[in-house]
Amino acid sequence: MTTPPSESSAPERDPSAATTAANADARAKVLGWARRSIDLIPTSWLLTAGGAVLLATTALFGGLEAAAVDPVPELAAGDMFAGSDLEMTVVGVELRSDHGNTSLYPDEEKDERVLVVTVDVVNTFPTPRKSVSGGNSPVTDGIHVEGIDEPASVSRADDGRIDPTLQPDVPARLLVAWIVGPDDFRDGEEITLTLPDSTHYVGQSVMRGDYWTDVRVGATATTTIREVSTP
């Protein structure tokens, strides 16, 4: 009688398990090699490379592109500038020893004089506006002379009325004036004025009405001072 061969007591190895173990071992070797390689690279190189990638990405999406800024127009006497819903044309600049039709009175003992900017103004807003804002919105008192920090006095050139109202689309010749010292300005000197621009805003709650905010220099005007002798 033939006796059948006995079965082995050791379990058979799963081929898929052997493959998984081999792959895990290979990954561990690759990761170990990568870590050792990175440790050999100087940190400054990594920072520089990272910065280059960041700059390239930002530039790709336009993040580094400077915002376009319109240049401030440079005008001369007689040129019109439209800003803050006003059309402003500087006619000229005078240096007077008397007050003329301004509301300012220079001190003769101190040899003070009055610097007067004559400007033609048209209110292009559909309702009347004061020619002086009181500091909230730039009107003709938003015209500044380089070197003078004090607020200006504004009056009509024809009758001397102080702080006149500007009617819509009605031209008005105004005098924007300051008292200056004897050595501040002189006849024939070239000076630069700034003309205001701003954004119209309508108040909806506590502050109702029309306002002009975001005040900025809209244009500059360069002209020469003409000294006027007292008659």
GUNUTI-146802 format. One line per field, with one value per residue (C-alpha): residue in three letters; residue number from 1; x, y, z. Coordinates in steps of 0.2 Angstrom, whole numbers, plus 5000, padded with zeros to 4 digits. Layout:
BEGIN
zagu	Ala,... .
margu	NUM,... .
xx	X,... .
yy	Y,... .
zz	Z,... .
//
This chain:
BEGIN
zagu	Met,Thr,Thr,Pro,Pro,Ser,Glu,Ser,Ser,Ala,Pro,Glu,Arg,Asp,Pro,Ser,Ala,Ala,Thr,Thr,Ala,Ala,Asn,Ala,Asp,Ala,Arg,Ala,Lys,Val,Leu,Gly,Trp,Ala,Arg,Arg,Ser,Ile,Asp,Leu,Ile,Pro,Thr,Ser,Trp,Leu,Leu,Thr,Ala,Gly,Gly,Ala,Val,Leu,Leu,Ala,Thr,Thr,Ala,Leu,Phe,Gly,Gly,Leu,Glu,Ala,Ala,Ala,Val,Asp,Pro,Val,Pro,Glu,Leu,Ala,Ala,Gly,Asp,Met,Phe,Ala,Gly,Ser,Asp,Leu,Glu,Met,Thr,Val,Val,Gly,Val,Glu,Leu,Arg,Ser,Asp,His,Gly,Asn,Thr,Ser,Leu,Tyr,Pro,Asp,Glu,Glu,Lys,Asp,Glu,Arg,Val,Leu,Val,Val,Thr,Val,Asp,Val,Val,Asn,Thr,Phe,Pro,Thr,Pro,Arg,Lys,Ser,Val,Ser,Gly,Gly,Asn,Ser,Pro,Val,Thr,Asp,Gly,Ile,His,Val,Glu,Gly,Ile,Asp,Glu,Pro,Ala,Ser,Val,Ser,Arg,Ala,Asp,Asp,Gly,Arg,Ile,Asp,Pro,Thr,Leu,Gln,Pro,Asp,Val,Pro,Ala,Arg,Leu,Leu,Val,Ala,Trp,Ile,Val,Gly,Pro,Asp,Asp,Phe,Arg,Asp,Gly,Glu,Glu,Ile,Thr,Leu,Thr,Leu,Pro,Asp,Ser,Thr,His,Tyr,Val,Gly,Gln,Ser,Val,Met,Arg,Gly,Asp,Tyr,Trp,Thr,Asp,Val,Arg,Val,Gly,Ala,Thr,Ala,Thr,Thr,Thr,Ile,Arg,Glu,Val,Ser,Thr,Pro .
margu	1,2,3,4,5,6,7,8,9,10,11,12,13,14,15,16,17,18,19,20,21,22,23,24,25,26,27,28,29,30,31,32,33,34,35,36,37,38,39,40,41,42,43,44,45,46,47,48,49,50,51,52,53,54,55,56,57,58,59,60,61,62,63,64,65,66,67,68,69,70,71,72,73,74,75,76,77,78,79,80,81,82,83,84,85,86,87,88,89,90,91,92,93,94,95,96,97,98,99,100,101,102,103,104,105,106,107,108,109,110,111,112,113,114,115,116,117,118,119,120,121,122,123,124,125,126,127,128,129,130,131,132,133,134,135,136,137,138,139,140,141,142,143,144,145,146,147,148,149,150,151,152,153,154,155,156,157,158,159,160,161,162,163,164,165,166,167,168,169,170,171,172,173,174,175,176,177,178,179,180,181,182,183,184,185,186,187,188,189,190,191,192,193,194,195,196,197,198,199,200,201,202,203,204,205,206,207,208,209,210,211,212,213,214,215,216,217,218,219,220,221,222,223,224,225,226,227,228,229,230,231 .
xx	5000,5007,5008,5003,5017,5013,5009,5021,5016,5024,5011,5013,5019,5006,5014,5005,5011,5029,5027,5020,5034,5047,5038,5038,5057,5060,5051,5060,5076,5071,5065,5081,5091,5080,5082,5101,5102,5092,5103,5117,5109,5113,5098,5101,5099,5082,5077,5083,5074,5058,5059,5061,5046,5036,5041,5038,5021,5016,5023,5013,4997,5001,5004,5020,5013,5013,4996,4995,4995,4990,5002,4997,4994,5005,4996,5000,4990,4975,4974,4957,4957,4941,4940,4929,4914,4922,4931,4945,4956,4971,4971,4986,4995,4997,5007,4998,5002,4983,4968,4960,4944,4950,4944,4962,4970,4989,4999,5008,5020,5025,5027,5014,5007,4993,4996,4981,4977,4964,4954,4939,4927,4912,4902,4897,4887,4868,4865,4873,4888,4898,4915,4922,4920,4924,4937,4925,4926,4938,4931,4941,4949,4956,4968,4985,5001,5018,5025,5009,5000,4986,4969,4964,4952,4940,4930,4922,4933,4920,4911,4922,4908,4916,4913,4901,4889,4893,4878,4877,4886,4888,4906,4913,4930,4936,4951,4960,4971,4984,4993,5012,5028,5039,5052,5040,5037,5043,5039,5043,5045,5038,5027,5017,4999,4989,4971,4960,4951,4940,4926,4908,4899,4880,4877,4864,4862,4868,4878,4866,4869,4883,4901,4918,4930,4946,4954,4970,4980,4972,4984,4998,4999,5015,5014,5024,5020,5015,5017,5004,5008,4995,4987 .
yy	5000,5017,5031,5048,5062,5073,5091,5104,5113,5131,5143,5148,5167,5178,5186,5202,5205,5202,5215,5228,5226,5228,5244,5251,5247,5256,5272,5272,5272,5286,5297,5294,5299,5315,5320,5318,5328,5342,5343,5346,5362,5378,5387,5403,5394,5387,5405,5412,5399,5401,5420,5418,5406,5419,5433,5424,5419,5436,5444,5431,5437,5456,5458,5468,5479,5497,5506,5518,5536,5551,5565,5581,5594,5609,5624,5643,5658,5658,5639,5632,5617,5607,5600,5598,5603,5619,5627,5637,5649,5658,5676,5682,5686,5704,5710,5725,5738,5742,5730,5734,5724,5711,5710,5711,5726,5726,5734,5749,5750,5732,5735,5721,5718,5708,5694,5692,5678,5683,5668,5666,5652,5643,5632,5617,5609,5610,5620,5636,5633,5645,5650,5646,5629,5632,5618,5603,5604,5612,5627,5642,5642,5626,5636,5637,5646,5637,5644,5650,5639,5652,5650,5663,5677,5676,5690,5696,5706,5718,5723,5716,5705,5692,5673,5675,5661,5653,5651,5636,5640,5659,5665,5674,5683,5681,5687,5674,5684,5683,5695,5693,5700,5713,5700,5685,5689,5701,5709,5698,5682,5666,5656,5640,5638,5622,5620,5607,5592,5580,5567,5572,5564,5565,5564,5551,5551,5564,5574,5577,5587,5588,5587,5585,5573,5565,5582,5582,5593,5592,5604,5616,5633,5643,5662,5678,5691,5708,5722,5735,5752,5761,5776 .
zz	5000,4995,5008,5001,5004,5019,5017,5023,5038,5033,5025,5007,5004,4996,4980,4981,4999,4993,4980,4992,5004,4990,4984,5001,5003,4987,4992,5008,4999,4987,5001,5011,4996,4993,5011,5011,4994,5001,5016,5005,4997,5005,5013,5004,4988,4993,4998,4982,4972,4982,4979,4961,4959,4969,4959,4943,4948,4954,4938,4928,4936,4935,4953,4951,4938,4944,4944,4930,4937,4925,4926,4933,4919,4919,4913,4909,4912,4901,4900,4907,4919,4923,4941,4955,4944,4940,4925,4931,4921,4929,4921,4931,4947,4955,4969,4977,4991,4993,4995,4978,4977,4989,5008,5014,5021,5022,5036,5028,5043,5041,5022,5019,5002,4994,4982,4971,4959,4946,4940,4929,4936,4929,4940,4929,4943,4940,4957,4964,4975,4987,4980,4997,5005,5023,5022,5017,4998,4986,4977,4973,4990,4984,4974,4982,4979,4982,4998,5006,5019,5025,5018,5004,5004,4989,4982,4966,4954,4949,4965,4979,4986,4998,4996,4982,4976,4959,4949,4936,4920,4924,4922,4937,4938,4956,4966,4977,4988,5003,5013,5011,5018,5010,5005,5001,4983,4970,4953,4939,4949,4942,4954,4953,4958,4961,4955,4965,4959,4969,4968,4970,4984,4990,5008,5013,5032,5044,5032,5018,5002,4990,4994,4985,4993,4990,4987,4976,4965,4948,4939,4941,4933,4931,4929,4932,4946,4940,4953,4953,4960,4971,4961 .
//
